[in-house]
Amino acid sequence: MSQTNLGENRMSGAFVVSARKRTIQKGMKFAGEGLLFAIASFVAVVVLFIFFFVARDAIPFFQLRGFAEFFTSTSWYPADAPGEFGALAIIYGSAMVTVGSALIAVPLGVAAAICLSDVLPFSVRQYAKPVIEMLAAIPSVAYGFFALVIFAPLLQNFGGPIMMWAWWLIAGPFMILAVIVLADLLTSKDGEQQSGTNVKRVVLSILFSIIALGFLYWVGMSLNAIQVMTGTNALNVSIILSFMALPTIVSVSEDSLQAVGRELREGSYALGATRAETIVKTVLPAASSGILAAVILGIMRALGETMVVWMASGNSSHIPDPWYNYLDSIRTLTATIAGDMGEADQVTGSARYHVLFAMGLLLLIFSFISNLVSERIVVRQRKILSGQ
Amino acid sequence: MNLGTRKILDRSFTAVGVTSIVLMALALLVVLVPIISGGLKALFFQGTIEHRQLVYNEFGRGDREELERQKEQSQEARRPVFAMLDAFDAELEGMEPAERREYRSQYNHVRDVLHDMLGPLPGDIEPLLLRFQYGNTRWEQAEESLHDLLYVTKWDYSNPNVMAEKYFTPRVDEFQGTALAPLFAYVETHLEEMLLPQPEFYWGFITDRSLDAHIFGGIWAEIQGTFYLAMGAMLFAFPLGVIAAIYFTEYAKDNFLTSMLRSANSTLAGVPSIVFGLFGLAFFINTVKVSESKSVLAGSLTLAIMVLPTIIRAAEEAILAVPKTYREASLGLGATKWRTIVTVILPAALPGIITGAIISLGRAAGETAPIIFTAAVSVGATIGLADVFTEPTPALSWNIYNLASEHEAANEIRHVQYGMVLSLISIVLLLNMSAILLRARISKKLKG
């Protein structure tokens, strides 16, 4: 490159260069840096272009049909003449699977991140990391295939028992903990140890255990009795999407947990807190904003995912009845774009074509806002932590 | 709170963390194990004589004499079946019209199943589609056909509260007393002699072209398409990404403009993949018109934009990881900044940059949504390197979707779908694995 020569020139002729030559050198350097800058700003240009071109094809839809129908109606019949373009049920479907996957992935992901950053020794961590990376690397269409061909039939045939077992395995241990803590809290209220405390605690424990067991059994049985009508439903998609959101949540929250300094932890330990108390009362609050950023990024991953929802959500455009029924088929924005473009592509210029871009614009705006928010959060946390 | 309780809570807190990591590993296993075991069945299976004949006729592979011998052998076993069919045909001719009609639909079904199993029966018109020219090429399919032949599927609607239950009755009951009755028992006992199953290793699954919309043959066209798309994307994204990373790490000043550019980078990383597809369609195909309609070029460009932020980030990290002393030594020897970057920093950062590039390559190979509108077609032949500017291509990711959700015989070609998923996952995971190993080596080297 010219700049390489330029450097040699300056070396050899540092004492003899004329003013004119120096100007040329400076100009060349400037041009080189300008070129680099131009390439680096290519990304920004691309972002602007994406917004421009998606919006350019989205706006005609709103001109043709207005905003009200798109956001408030649930009748989606784009192929009819004249078509109906109520996307409310589709937007709701997107929200539903996103919330569902977040409900699964956030507790799991944050717990895993805590474990990776504070609990596991380094040697074990080295084996856990590749697992997370592999979960992130598996292509979305492979997850979709798994959801459609393997998981959906399983859910359809054994949905009730599967949910019952999941309930027992997840809620069981937590119930035991709750009983122990509750009994403890109720007996040690007075502060000092009394002679009757232990007896009281045992009695209370037994009492609570019976109540908890009854509750577990009742919920388990009602879950077991549920007949799953179709395996391609919101629950299926939420579970698979949570697998896909997990790596993002784990790695970003782990970074933020690591960013909380050693001093905070040591201070807490010195005051006699256990590890759990240190993490819950000291580390998590300090890292909370970073974890929030992680959650936002994970949610975006689930909201923007196409293949899994397209293959395994059932693609039926209606709001489930009742509204929280995760065992019903739904349809999402991404799946609608992917699925309807094949037919709408032939009729470029129609509302049917532009409505898909309107959906794309909606997704784009959403992802843009959440990205900005999460970025702002991370920057602020870094500032606060480094300020201390 | 009691100290004992606090200890229990602490332990269970640890347990929750460990459990969640174990759950993630389990999730990985639950996804991978069925895909691997199902995918291997596309390569290793009990192949029938029909399979060997198909491979010989279409791809010219196989031992001709051995094939002729086996064909003779299986024909020998099939002859009684054909004789029974002929006998029943003659019997039908002699029946009353009403009685004949009654047998007719049942008999047609028997003939259809036998056709599926053994290929065209004597007296059938030579079929046009390849899928009707051969019988069951895989033994497990033949066994399913056999079950279909031997039993009639019926549904029990007696209990209105639950879904109808399936049950089977022997088909032979319908033909009791006719010349067709012995056929069922004969086929049941002689199926193996008629189809001669033997273990096959069908490596051609990877390298053969597909036949009759993936009902037979391999997936070479898809693998090649995936390769073109991913490599094309890297061709555009890699140089751009590395140069941008150089700018960000070496030249960018800490000002508003730079932070805007960084923001743009993370925004691009967060754009949903389907929106990239929309953009590719609206910009590359409808506006710039890089090609008439879908093409590998348009798909590669779209994928390139998608992986660009990942490459930039990885390259930035790799460049920042180069020790400061390298830079200072080079500058101290009188090299210019640009010379230092090209001859000292980039070579030192190269393994890290390549790690990022490999991971991006895997991501580009696995993505589906961006290529749906820009590059992918469901049926297509392999395309030459010269056609990438104008022609669309089949690709693994898209065809997995297409075969699993839209193919007319999706249930019969599960093995092809599994094989494709396994191929795609192997490509992606092997790339990732090599990236992980490479990174481990780098960190060892940097530690000294």
Interface residues (C-beta under 8 A of the other chain):
Chain A: M1 Q3 T4 L6 G7 R10 M11 G32 E33 L36 F37 I39 A40 S41 F42 V43 A44 V46 V47 F49 I50 F53 V54 R56 D57 P107 L108 G109 A111 A112 I114 C115 L116 V119 L120 A128 P130 V131 I132 E133 M134 L135 A137 I138 P139 S140 V141 A142 Y143 G144 F145 F146 L148 V149 I150 P173 L177 I180 V181 D184 L185 S188 Q227 F243 L246 V250 T274 R275 A276 E277 I279 V280 L297 M300 L303 G304 E305 T306 M307 W310 M311 T334 I337 A338 M341 D345 T348 L356 F357 G360 L363 L364 S367 F368 S370 N371 L372 E375
Chain B: M1 N2 T5 R6 K7 I8 L9 D10 S12 F13 T14 A15 V16 G17 V18 T19 S20 I21 L23 M24 A25 A27 L28 V31 L32 P34 I35 V162 M163 L240 I243 A244 I246 Y247 F248 Y251 A252 M260 L261 S263 A264 N265 S266 T267 L268 A269 G270 V271 P272 S273 I274 V275 F276 G277 L278 F279 L281 A282 F283 N286 T287 I305 L308 P309 I312 G334 A335 T336 W338 R339 V342 I359 G362 R363 A365 G366 E367 T368 A369 I372 F373 S397 W398 I400 Y401 A404 S405 R414 Q417 V421 L424 I425 V428 L429 N432 I436
